[in-house]
Amino acid sequence: MALRNVRHYPGFLAMTVACLVILYAPLLVVMAYSFNDSTSITNWGGVSLRWYTDVFTGPEAPRFKAAAWNSLTIAVIAATSATAIATAAALAMLRAGGFKGRSLTYALINLPLMVPEIVIAVASLIFFSMVGLTPGYLTILIAHITFCIPFAYLPIAARLQGIDGSFEQAARDLYASRAQSFFLILLPLMMPGVVSGYLLAFIISLDDFIITNFVKGAGMETLPTAIYGSVKQGIKPNIMAISTLMLGVSILFVTLSYLINRKGQKSL
């Protein structure tokens, strides 16, 4: 029986448009009102960049700058560590052959993708309390590294799976050591997947709120938690400007990750 194109089903177009509007209309509203000259978040007072200036020079600027620095450094370290671990895991899963517990290992690697984030947050808080770690920068960093691993692993494993093992065999036949065949042959071929995984892990860490809010401790803020703390006192136009900037950074990194991964697949 021939398969029908889902676009031909009645109501499919209307449902698609409705989903897109529900998902993206609030983002467009936030972006539009971040350029509002009025102090009100509902009344339009003309186009202005005053709230973007306020983000960097206003009374709350020092707090947001400190939070942004924490978010940036944590994201860089977490993405780097998660990418290194994910690369090693991908090599073990796809190049080490069959081994006992392989299915369980694969499930553990991808567990953070399947478990609700609130469960991971509570579990992380309980674990850090049990081992005596004081909530703060270090606990956020450990938690971010842990849940960023599967996000880095997926594009790296997908890239490695598409690389023929004959490249490494040819290098070994030409008397290259295992280290030489990895660093000179396999790693350059894997690089689009590695970069894509790094960018994805970076933006996931940068944008995380739920887990960070549970394990951050008093006096420690990242940009998402600082925004949340400010919103609890009332939504201000400068929050819309910060949200728009974060949205732009997120779109940029996700797009770069997609393009790099796609280009790498075409080069194989």
C-alpha positions as CSV (number, residue, x, y, z in Angstrom):
1,M,0.0,0.0,0.0
2,A,1.4,3.4,-1.0
3,L,2.2,5.7,1.8
4,R,0.4,9.1,1.8
5,N,2.3,12.3,2.3
6,V,1.2,13.7,5.8
7,R,0.9,17.1,4.3
8,H,-2.2,15.9,2.4
9,Y,-4.1,15.0,5.6
10,P,-6.9,17.6,6.5
11,G,-5.9,20.0,9.1
12,F,-2.2,19.3,8.9
13,L,-1.3,22.8,7.7
14,A,-3.5,24.5,10.3
15,M,-2.0,22.3,13.1
16,T,1.6,23.1,11.9
17,V,0.9,26.8,11.8
18,A,-0.7,26.8,15.3
19,C,2.2,24.9,16.8
20,L,4.7,27.4,15.3
21,V,2.7,30.3,16.5
22,I,2.5,28.9,20.1
23,L,6.2,28.1,20.1
24,Y,7.7,31.2,18.5
25,A,5.2,34.1,19.0
26,P,6.3,34.7,22.6
27,L,9.9,34.9,21.5
28,L,9.0,37.4,18.8
29,V,7.1,39.5,21.3
30,V,10.1,39.5,23.7
31,M,12.5,40.5,20.9
32,A,10.2,43.3,19.7
33,Y,9.7,44.8,23.2
34,S,13.4,44.7,23.9
35,F,13.6,47.6,21.5
36,N,10.7,49.5,23.2
37,D,11.6,53.0,24.4
38,S,9.0,52.9,27.1
39,T,9.5,51.6,30.7
40,S,6.3,49.7,30.3
41,I,6.4,46.2,29.0
42,T,2.9,46.6,27.5
43,N,2.9,50.1,26.0
44,W,4.9,50.8,22.9
45,G,6.9,54.0,23.1
46,G,9.0,53.9,20.0
47,V,12.1,52.1,18.9
48,S,15.2,52.5,21.1
49,L,18.3,50.7,22.2
50,R,18.1,52.1,25.7
51,W,17.6,48.7,27.4
52,Y,20.5,47.2,25.6
53,T,22.6,50.0,26.9
54,D,21.1,49.5,30.4
55,V,22.2,45.9,30.4
56,F,25.9,47.0,30.2
57,T,25.8,50.3,32.1
58,G,22.6,50.3,34.2
59,P,22.4,49.8,38.0
60,E,22.0,46.0,37.6
61,A,24.9,45.8,35.1
62,P,27.6,44.5,37.6
63,R,25.3,41.7,38.8
64,F,24.6,40.6,35.2
65,K,28.2,40.9,34.2
66,A,29.3,38.7,37.1
67,A,26.6,36.2,36.3
68,A,27.5,36.2,32.6
69,W,31.1,35.6,33.4
70,N,30.2,32.6,35.6
71,S,28.0,31.2,32.8
72,L,30.7,31.7,30.2
73,T,33.5,30.1,32.1
74,I,31.4,27.2,33.3
75,A,30.1,26.6,29.7
76,V,33.6,26.6,28.3
77,I,35.0,24.2,30.9
78,A,32.0,22.0,30.9
79,A,31.8,21.8,27.1
80,T,35.6,21.0,26.8
81,S,35.4,18.3,29.5
82,A,32.2,16.8,28.2
83,T,33.5,16.7,24.6
84,A,36.7,15.0,25.7
85,I,34.8,12.4,27.6
86,A,32.3,12.0,24.8
87,T,35.1,11.5,22.3
88,A,36.7,8.8,24.4
89,A,33.3,7.1,24.9
90,A,32.5,7.2,21.2
91,L,35.9,5.5,20.4
92,A,35.2,2.9,23.0
93,M,31.7,2.2,21.8
94,L,32.4,2.2,18.1
95,R,36.0,1.2,17.7
96,A,36.7,-1.2,20.6
97,G,34.4,-4.0,19.2
98,G,31.9,-5.8,21.3
99,F,32.5,-6.0,25.0
100,K,30.5,-7.0,28.1
101,G,28.1,-4.3,29.3
102,R,28.2,-2.3,26.0
103,S,24.4,-1.9,25.9
104,L,24.4,-0.8,29.6
105,T,27.2,1.7,28.9
106,Y,25.3,3.2,26.0
107,A,22.2,3.5,28.1
108,L,24.2,5.3,30.9
109,I,25.8,7.7,28.4
110,N,22.3,8.7,27.1
111,L,20.5,8.6,30.5
112,P,20.5,12.4,31.0
113,L,18.5,12.7,27.7
114,M,15.8,10.4,28.9
115,V,15.5,11.4,32.6
116,P,13.5,14.6,33.4
117,E,15.8,17.5,34.2
118,I,14.1,18.1,37.6
119,V,15.0,14.6,38.6
120,I,18.7,15.1,37.6
121,A,18.6,18.4,39.6
122,V,17.3,16.8,42.8
123,A,19.6,13.8,42.4
124,S,22.6,16.0,41.9
125,L,21.7,18.1,45.0
126,I,21.4,14.9,47.1
127,F,24.7,13.5,45.8
128,F,26.6,16.7,46.6
129,S,25.1,16.8,50.1
130,M,26.1,13.2,50.7
131,V,29.7,13.7,49.6
132,G,30.0,17.0,51.5
133,L,30.5,19.4,48.6
134,T,29.4,22.9,49.3
135,P,27.0,24.2,46.6
136,G,28.7,26.7,44.4
137,Y,30.8,27.0,41.3
138,L,32.3,23.5,41.5
139,T,29.0,21.8,42.0
140,I,27.5,23.6,39.0
141,L,30.5,22.7,36.9
142,I,30.3,19.0,37.8
143,A,26.6,18.9,37.1
144,H,27.0,20.6,33.8
145,I,29.8,18.3,32.6
146,T,27.6,15.3,33.5
147,F,24.5,16.3,31.6
148,C,26.4,17.8,28.7
149,I,28.1,14.5,27.8
150,P,25.3,12.9,25.8
151,F,24.7,16.1,23.9
152,A,28.4,16.1,22.8
153,Y,28.4,12.3,22.3
154,L,25.6,12.1,19.7
155,P,27.2,14.2,16.9
156,I,30.6,12.7,17.6
157,A,29.4,9.2,17.5
158,A,27.4,9.9,14.3
159,R,30.5,11.3,12.7
160,L,32.7,8.4,13.8
161,Q,30.2,5.8,12.6
162,G,30.4,7.2,9.1
163,I,34.3,6.9,9.0
164,D,35.5,3.7,7.4
165,G,37.9,1.7,9.6
166,S,40.1,1.2,6.5
167,F,41.7,4.6,7.1
168,E,43.1,3.6,10.4
169,Q,44.1,0.1,9.1
170,A,46.0,1.8,6.2
171,A,47.9,4.0,8.7
172,R,48.8,1.0,10.9
173,D,50.0,-0.8,7.8
174,L,52.3,2.1,7.1
175,Y,53.9,1.6,10.6
176,A,52.0,4.4,12.3
177,S,51.4,3.9,16.0
178,R,48.0,3.9,17.5
179,A,48.5,7.4,18.8
180,Q,49.7,8.6,15.3
181,S,46.8,6.9,13.5
182,F,44.4,8.6,15.9
183,F,45.9,12.1,16.0
184,L,46.9,12.3,12.3
185,I,44.1,10.3,10.6
186,L,41.1,9.7,12.7
187,L,40.8,12.9,14.8
188,P,41.0,15.2,11.7
189,L,38.2,13.2,10.1
190,M,36.2,13.3,13.4
191,M,36.7,17.0,13.9
192,P,33.4,18.3,12.4
193,G,31.5,16.0,14.8
194,V,33.8,17.0,17.7
195,V,33.3,20.7,17.0
196,S,29.5,20.2,16.5
197,G,29.3,18.3,19.8
198,Y,31.4,21.0,21.6
199,L,29.1,23.8,20.4
200,L,26.0,21.9,21.3
201,A,27.3,21.1,24.8
202,F,28.4,24.8,25.2
203,I,25.0,26.2,24.5
204,I,23.2,23.6,26.6
205,S,25.4,24.5,29.6
206,L,25.1,28.3,28.9
207,D,21.3,28.1,28.9
208,D,20.6,25.7,31.7
209,F,18.5,26.9,34.6
210,I,16.8,24.0,36.4
211,I,19.8,22.0,37.4
212,T,21.9,25.1,38.1
213,N,19.2,26.6,40.3
214,F,19.3,23.5,42.5
215,V,23.1,23.1,42.9
216,K,24.3,26.7,42.8
217,G,24.2,27.7,46.5
218,A,23.7,31.1,48.0
219,G,25.5,34.0,46.4
220,M,26.4,32.1,43.3
221,E,24.6,33.2,40.1
222,T,24.7,32.3,36.4
223,L,22.9,34.4,33.8
224,P,19.7,32.3,33.7
225,T,19.4,32.3,37.5
226,A,20.1,36.0,37.6
227,I,17.4,36.6,35.1
228,Y,15.0,34.5,37.1
229,G,15.8,36.4,40.3
230,S,15.2,39.7,38.6
231,V,11.9,38.5,37.0
232,K,10.6,37.5,40.5
233,Q,10.7,41.2,41.4
234,G,8.8,42.2,38.2
235,I,9.4,41.9,34.5
236,K,11.6,44.8,33.3
237,P,12.4,45.8,29.8
238,N,16.2,45.2,30.4
239,I,15.3,41.5,31.0
240,M,13.8,41.4,27.6
241,A,17.1,42.8,26.1
242,I,19.2,40.2,28.0
243,S,16.8,37.4,26.9
244,T,17.1,38.5,23.3
245,L,20.9,38.5,23.4
246,M,20.9,35.0,24.9
247,L,18.4,33.9,22.2
248,G,20.7,35.2,19.5
249,V,23.7,33.5,21.0
250,S,21.7,30.2,21.2
251,I,20.5,30.4,17.6
252,L,24.1,31.2,16.4
253,F,25.7,28.2,18.2
254,V,23.0,25.7,17.3
255,T,23.1,26.9,13.7
256,L,26.9,26.6,13.6
257,S,26.7,23.1,15.2
258,Y,24.2,22.0,12.5
259,L,26.1,23.4,9.6
260,I,29.4,22.0,10.7
261,N,28.0,18.6,11.3
262,R,26.2,18.6,7.9
263,K,29.3,19.8,6.1
264,G,31.3,17.0,7.8
265,Q,28.7,14.3,6.6
266,K,28.9,15.6,3.0
267,S,32.7,15.3,3.1
268,L,32.7,11.6,3.8
